[in-house]
Amino acid sequence: MLGLKLLDKAKLLLHQHLSILLKTINFEPKLARIHVILRDNVQIFIRYNNYGEYSYSIIFSKFELDRCRYDNYDDKWDVITRPHHFHPRKKLKAISSKMTGNPDNDIPFLCKLIKSGKVYEID
């Protein structure tokens, strides 16, 4: 149940911080996710489960690795913020992440990155 409450909170924050950029936003409780399509057709998938795991995936296109993702699903990445990590666009590696799985902090920060264009950049 905790995961659905976090998703509900994330949905409210997405509406609040990204409203002008939203094309569609779908709360999909059976899939335990929110699926967002922005006006530029970039897709965002937000997931929380009942075990404290989360992911924020941004899909730019169908091309290989044309995505970025913040998550804590796997603990194998050697980063200072372990298990929280970020998979940069077009890269196989993971780096440290400011995300923690708390929608009150993470979603506004994610929206700020989207609006600034920083998540679109390829390092």
N, C-alpha and C positions, 0 to 999 in steps of 0.2 A: 504494500500500500504506500510506503514511503516514496517509492519511485514515481508513482502517479501524482502525488502531491507536489513533488519537485518539478515534474513536467508541467503541471498546472501553473505553478509559479513562473516557470520559464516562459510559458506562453504569454502570460500577462506582461512580463518584462519585454518580450520581443515586440508586442504591440506598442508598448510605451516608447521604446527606443528606436524601433526600425519602421514605424508605420508608413513613412513616406516611400520606403524602398520595397515594401511588401507587395507581391503579386498575389500569393496565396499562403495561408498558414493552416495546416491540418494537424489537429491533435488526434493521434492514432493510438488509443489506449491498449488495444489488443496487440499491437506491435511494440508497445512501451516506448513510443517516440513521438516527436513533433517533426513534421516535414514542412519546410519552408521553401518557397520559390520566390526569389527576388525578381524585381523588374528586369534585371539583366539576364535572367534565367539561371543564375547561380542557385544551386540547391544547398540547403542546410538541413542536416539531420541532428536532432538533439535527443539523447537517450540518458535515462537514469534507471537504475534497477534498485531492488530492495536490499542490495548487498553493499551499497556505498560506491558502486561503479557508475561511471558516466562517460559520455563521449560527445564531442561537438565536432561534427564532420562538415566540411565545406567542399562541395563538388563543383568544380569549374566547368568541366566538360567530360566527355566519355573517354578521352585519351588517357593512356596509362599514367598513373601518378599525378594526374591533374586534379589534385585534391590536397587539403591539409586537414589535420585532425588533432584535437586536444583530447586526451583521455587518460584513464588510469587502469585500463583493462588488463594490461600485462605488466609484469614487474621485472622484465628482462633488460630494460634500458638503463645503462650506466649514466644516470644524470643526477644532479644534486637534489632535484625535486621528486625523486623516485617515491612512489610509482607514478606520479603525475608527470606527463611528458607531452611534447608537441611534435607531430610529424609534419615538417615543412613541405610546401608545395614542390612537387617534382623530385623529392628526395626519399631515399629509403631509410635514412637514419632518423633518430629522434633526438630532441634537445630538451632542455629544461623548460618548464611551463609555469606560468603564474596562475593557472586554473587549479581549482581545488574540489570541484564538484558542488559548490554552493551557488545556486542560481542567482542569489541576491548580489553576489560579487562578480561571478563569471559572465552572466548574460549581458549586463551593461558594458563590461570590458570587451566582450566579443563583438557587440554592436558597434562600439567605438572603433575597433579594428576594421570592421566591415565598412563603416562610413568613411574612415580615413583612407581606405584602399590598401592598407598595409598587408592584409591577408592575401591580396591579389598578387603581391610582389613575389618574384622568384629570385632567391639569393644566388 
